Amino acid sequence: MKRLLENIKIAFQALFLNKLRSFLTMLGIIIGVGAVVAMLSIGTGAQQSVLGSIQ
């Protein structure tokens, strides 16, 4: 348990010491997740459009 708390402390220190790197990493993750969600939404919408035009 002590080692886990020490590792968490080191992780938070690294986050606060490398603020720009942490910000850019979070920004990249947010953009990536947003892109995946957008592509899935576009695909689902296109599929429904095609199915609607067939029927």
MODELLER restraints for C-alpha pairs under 7 A, 6 or more apart:
rsr = mdl.restraints
at = mdl.atoms
rsr.add(forms.Gaussian(group=physical.xy_distance, feature=features.Distance(at['CA:15:A'], at['CA:22:A']), mean=5.99, stdev=0.5))
